[in-house]
Amino acid sequence: MLRHLLWIPGAIMVIAVLFDLLVTCIQSGEGRLSRAVQRPLYGLLGAAARLTGRRTLLAWSAPLLITGTLTAWIMLAWVGWTLVFWSQPGALTGADTGQNTTLIATFYFVGYTLSTLGLGEIIAPQPFWRILTDIAAINGFFVLTFAITFIVPMAQIRADRRELALHLYRAGPGAQALILQAYTDHDRGLLSLTTDLHHLLNRLDAAHLNSPYVHRFHDRDHRDALDLNLPALGEALLILQGALQGEPTPGLRRALACVDSLTRTFERAQPHLTLPPPPPPDLTLLRAAGLPLVNDEAFHAFLRPHAALRRRLHAMTAAGQWRWAQVADPDGA
């Protein structure tokens, strides 16, 4: 009797996969199924990196999470349709023998139906199950198509993340080095940290709003690690806004808004990671270089309303298993 009810959990699995595909690949956000797969895998990888002391293991986060998500989608759809066809004895029979299929044979049939191979070794003798076979094949095509639309943008987003990270590293590295080099060596001065980065920051912000789980991807080297270099940019922009005397740098507020938005999508992807704001930066180096700065008391008062942003920047750094000193003062870290 229970066998006849197996179509219910099977249908639920199939619908859950379809809904998760739509949310993850089209809607802005992350499907619950994808989140349920990715968070444990990401947690295990992070724990392995901490236990072994090899943060380079985190560089495997992108292939691991992408493969895990795709596997979950395919296997749940496969098992779901298997339960649907297996729930009714006689729904499938051998093309040559005419005998009812076993559970393993049903699983095999669903596999080649979802992959649209259509081998024909097993058939559905009744019209209803023939139509359902067609629907399963269309569902398989749908899953495979959306799997491709899931993978391809990830490659582009990773390239954009590395592009910004490398740009910031070569302009720094570190928050105060970004300011000093822009102020003294760049032909556009401080505009190189604000208006020159608008296009790339906006593109990355939009990509992360659509796919917040990208914040779980990490890179091997500090030069192309966005979770290290973006906090450095955020800290540099806060110093420019709160410590630099004179007229505000054009484009500063827009650049800082993009960084703030990126940290908020990071918080959505990793809500469990909460840290206090880092200590206020020591501006001695900038003062020694001759930059006109306000006194420490005024700057610290400015930072207090921005504690939430700095807390998220601190958490982003920790997620990549970097130290805040590498953001504030890489030469002395």
C-alpha positions in Angstrom: 0.0 0.0 0.0 2.8 2.4 0.9 4.4 1.9 -2.5 1.3 3.5 -4.2 2.0 6.7 -2.2 5.6 7.0 -3.2 4.6 9.4 -6.0 3.9 12.1 -3.4 7.5 12.5 -2.0 8.7 11.9 -5.6 6.6 14.8 -6.9 7.7 17.0 -4.0 11.4 16.3 -4.8 10.9 17.2 -8.5 9.0 20.4 -7.7 11.6 21.4 -5.1 14.4 21.1 -7.7 12.5 23.1 -10.3 11.7 25.9 -7.8 15.3 25.9 -6.5 16.6 26.2 -10.1 14.3 29.1 -10.9 15.2 31.0 -7.7 19.0 30.3 -7.9 19.4 30.9 -11.7 16.8 33.6 -12.4 15.6 35.3 -9.3 17.9 37.4 -7.2 19.0 35.3 -4.3 19.7 31.7 -3.3 17.3 28.7 -3.3 16.7 26.9 0.0 17.9 23.7 -1.5 21.1 25.2 -2.8 21.7 26.9 0.6 21.1 23.6 2.4 23.7 21.9 0.2 26.3 24.6 0.1 26.5 25.7 3.8 27.5 22.3 5.2 30.0 21.7 2.4 31.5 25.2 2.9 31.6 24.6 6.7 33.5 21.4 6.3 36.0 22.9 3.9 36.5 25.9 6.2 37.0 23.6 9.2 39.5 21.5 7.2 41.5 24.7 6.3 41.6 25.8 9.9 42.5 22.4 11.3 45.4 21.9 8.8 46.5 25.5 8.9 46.3 25.5 5.0 43.9 28.3 4.0 44.7 27.4 0.4 42.2 24.6 0.7 39.5 27.4 0.5 40.5 27.8 -3.1 38.6 24.6 -3.7 35.3 26.2 -2.5 34.1 27.2 -6.0 34.4 23.8 -7.7 33.2 22.0 -4.5 30.1 24.1 -4.1 29.2 24.2 -7.8 29.7 20.4 -8.1 27.7 19.8 -4.9 24.8 22.0 -6.0 24.6 20.4 -9.5 24.8 16.9 -8.0 22.0 17.7 -5.6 19.7 19.0 -8.3 20.4 16.0 -10.6 20.1 13.3 -7.9 17.0 14.7 -6.3 15.2 15.0 -9.7 16.5 11.5 -10.6 15.3 9.9 -7.3 12.0 11.9 -7.4 11.0 10.6 -10.8 12.1 7.1 -9.9 9.7 7.2 -7.0 6.9 8.5 -9.2 7.3 5.7 -11.8 8.0 3.0 -9.2 4.8 3.9 -7.2 2.6 2.2 -9.8 3.4 -1.5 -10.6 3.2 -1.9 -14.4 4.0 1.7 -15.2 7.1 0.5 -16.9 7.9 -2.8 -18.6 10.8 -4.3 -20.5 10.5 -3.7 -24.2 11.4 -7.3 -25.0 10.1 -9.2 -22.1 6.9 -7.2 -21.2 7.7 -7.8 -17.5 7.3 -5.1 -14.9 10.6 -3.4 -14.1 12.5 -3.7 -10.9 13.4 -0.6 -8.8 17.0 -0.6 -10.2 15.6 -0.9 -13.7 13.2 2.0 -13.0 16.1 4.1 -11.7 18.1 3.3 -14.9 15.1 4.2 -17.1 14.7 7.6 -15.3 18.4 8.3 -15.7 18.5 7.9 -19.5 15.1 9.7 -19.8 16.3 12.7 -17.9 19.4 12.8 -20.0 17.2 12.6 -23.1 19.1 9.6 -24.4 15.9 7.6 -25.1 17.4 4.2 -25.3 14.1 2.4 -25.5 15.0 -0.7 -23.5 12.2 0.0 -21.1 8.8 1.4 -22.2 5.6 2.8 -20.6 2.7 0.6 -22.0 -0.1 2.9 -20.8 -0.8 6.4 -22.3 -0.7 8.2 -19.0 2.8 6.9 -18.2 4.0 7.6 -21.7 3.0 11.2 -21.3 4.7 11.3 -18.0 7.8 9.9 -19.6 7.8 12.9 -22.0 7.3 15.3 -19.1 10.3 13.7 -17.3 12.5 14.1 -20.5 11.5 17.8 -20.7 12.3 18.2 -17.0 15.7 16.6 -17.6 16.4 19.0 -20.5 15.2 21.9 -18.2 17.6 20.8 -15.4 20.6 20.4 -17.7 19.9 23.8 -19.4 19.7 25.6 -16.1 22.8 23.8 -14.9 24.7 25.5 -17.7 23.2 28.9 -17.0 24.3 28.4 -13.4 27.9 27.5 -14.2 28.7 30.0 -16.9 28.0 33.2 -15.0 30.0 31.9 -12.1 33.1 31.9 -14.3 32.5 35.5 -15.3 31.9 36.7 -11.7 35.1 35.0 -10.5 37.0 36.8 -13.3 35.5 40.1 -12.3 36.3 39.5 -8.6 39.9 38.7 -9.5 40.2 41.8 -11.8 39.1 44.1 -9.0 41.3 42.3 -6.4 44.4 42.5 -8.6 43.7 46.2 -9.4 43.5 47.0 -5.7 46.5 44.9 -4.7 48.7 46.5 -7.3 47.5 49.9 -6.2 48.2 49.1 -2.6 48.3 46.7 -1.0 46.4 47.6 2.1 44.1 50.5 3.0 46.6 53.2 3.7 48.9 52.2 0.8 45.9 52.6 -1.5 45.5 56.2 -0.4 49.2 57.0 -0.4 49.9 55.6 -3.9 46.7 57.2 -5.3 47.5 60.6 -3.7 51.2 60.7 -4.7 51.7 58.4 -7.8 48.5 58.1 -9.8 47.9 60.6 -12.6 44.2 60.9 -11.4 45.0 61.0 -7.7 42.3 59.9 -5.3 39.8 59.7 -8.2 41.5 56.3 -9.0 39.8 55.0 -5.8 36.4 56.4 -6.5 35.2 57.3 -10.0 37.7 55.0 -11.8 36.3 52.0 -10.0 32.6 52.7 -10.5 31.9 50.5 -13.5 33.6 47.4 -12.0 32.2 48.0 -8.5 28.6 48.4 -9.9 29.0 45.2 -12.0 30.3 43.2 -9.1 27.6 44.6 -6.8 24.8 43.6 -9.2 26.4 40.1 -9.7 26.5 39.5 -6.0 23.0 40.8 -5.5 21.8 38.1 -8.0 24.1 35.4 -6.6 25.1 36.1 -3.0 26.5 32.6 -2.7 29.5 33.8 -4.7 30.8 35.2 -1.4 31.6 31.6 -0.4 34.2 31.4 -3.2 37.8 32.1 -2.3 41.1 32.4 -4.1 44.4 30.9 -3.3 46.7 34.0 -3.4 46.4 37.2 -1.6 46.8 39.2 -4.8 43.6 38.1 -6.3 41.5 37.6 -3.1 38.6 39.9 -3.1 37.8 39.0 0.5 41.2 40.6 1.4 41.4 43.5 -1.0 37.8 44.8 -0.9 38.0 45.3 2.9 41.2 47.3 2.2 39.3 49.5 -0.3 36.4 49.9 2.2 38.8 51.0 5.0 40.5 53.4 2.6 37.3 55.0 1.5 36.2 55.5 5.2 39.6 57.1 5.9 39.1 59.5 2.9 35.6 60.3 4.0 36.2 60.8 7.7 39.8 61.8 8.1 40.8 63.9 5.0 40.3 67.6 5.3 39.0 69.7 2.5 36.3 69.0 -0.2 35.1 65.4 -0.5 36.6 63.4 -3.3 34.2 63.2 -6.2 32.5 59.8 -6.4 33.5 58.8 -2.9 29.9 58.3 -1.6 29.0 56.1 -4.6 32.1 54.0 -4.3 31.5 53.5 -0.6 27.8 52.6 -1.2 28.9 49.8 -3.6 31.3 48.5 -1.0 28.6 48.7 1.7 26.2 46.8 -0.6 28.7 44.1 -1.3 29.2 43.6 2.4 25.5 43.3 2.9 25.2 40.5 0.4 28.2 38.9 2.1 26.2 39.0 5.3 23.3 37.3 3.6 25.6 34.5 2.4 27.3 34.0 5.7 25.0 35.3 8.5 26.7 33.1 11.1 30.0 34.9 10.8 29.8 38.0 13.2 32.9 39.8 14.5 33.4 43.1 16.3 34.6 46.1 14.3 38.4 46.2 14.0 40.3 48.8 15.9 40.5 52.3 14.4 43.4 52.7 11.9 46.6 54.4 13.0 47.0 57.4 10.6 50.6 58.1 11.5 51.8 57.0 8.1 49.4 59.2 6.2 50.3 62.2 8.4 54.0 61.6 7.8 53.3 61.7 4.1 51.8 65.2 4.4 48.1 64.4 3.9 45.8 67.0 5.6 43.9 64.9 8.2 41.6 65.7 11.1 42.7 64.8 14.6 42.2 61.2 15.9 39.3 62.1 18.2 37.2 63.6 15.3 38.1 60.6 13.1 37.1 58.0 15.8 33.8 59.9 16.2 33.2 59.6 12.5 33.9 55.8 12.5 31.3 55.0 15.3 28.2 55.3 13.0 30.1 53.1 10.5 30.8 50.3 13.0 28.3 47.9 11.2 30.1 48.4 7.9 33.5 47.8 9.4 32.2 44.8 11.3 31.1 43.3 7.9 34.5 44.1 6.4 36.2 42.4 9.3 33.9 39.3 8.9 34.7 39.2 5.2 38.4 39.2 5.9 38.0 36.4 8.5 35.8 34.3 6.0 38.9 34.1 3.8 41.0 33.2 6.9 43.0 36.4 6.5 44.1 38.7 9.4 42.9 42.2 9.7 46.5 43.3 9.9 46.9 42.3 6.3 44.2 44.8 5.5 45.4 47.6 7.7 49.2 47.2 7.3 50.4 44.4 5.0 54.0 45.4 5.4 53.9 45.0 9.1 51.6 42.0 9.2 
